[in-house]
Amino acid sequence: MAAPAAGGVDGRQSSLSALRAALDRAPPAGLEALEADELARLATLLADAKRRQKAQVDAALTESLSHVPMLLRGAVRKILDL
């Protein structure tokens, strides 16, 4: 088991808030059993994974524009919000 995080209850609440933000919803009840530092690490890992996924999806969408005729690319970019 991990050592208690500095900050006690406040650190735990902060970690739960960070996890809630990373998940875009309340974390599953079972995760509340984790220590504050474990919750914070999980929140960081989830946020990093979401950033990488978004970057990969954006790159794939941009790459896919190479298959769209040049005259339509501006309109397609606008539709896809790129």
Secondary structure, DSSP 4 states (H G I P E B T S, - for coil): -PPPPTTHHHHHHHHHHHHHHHHTSPPPGGGGGS-HHHHHHHHHHHHHHHHHHHHHHHHHHHHHGGGS-GGGHHHHHHHHT-
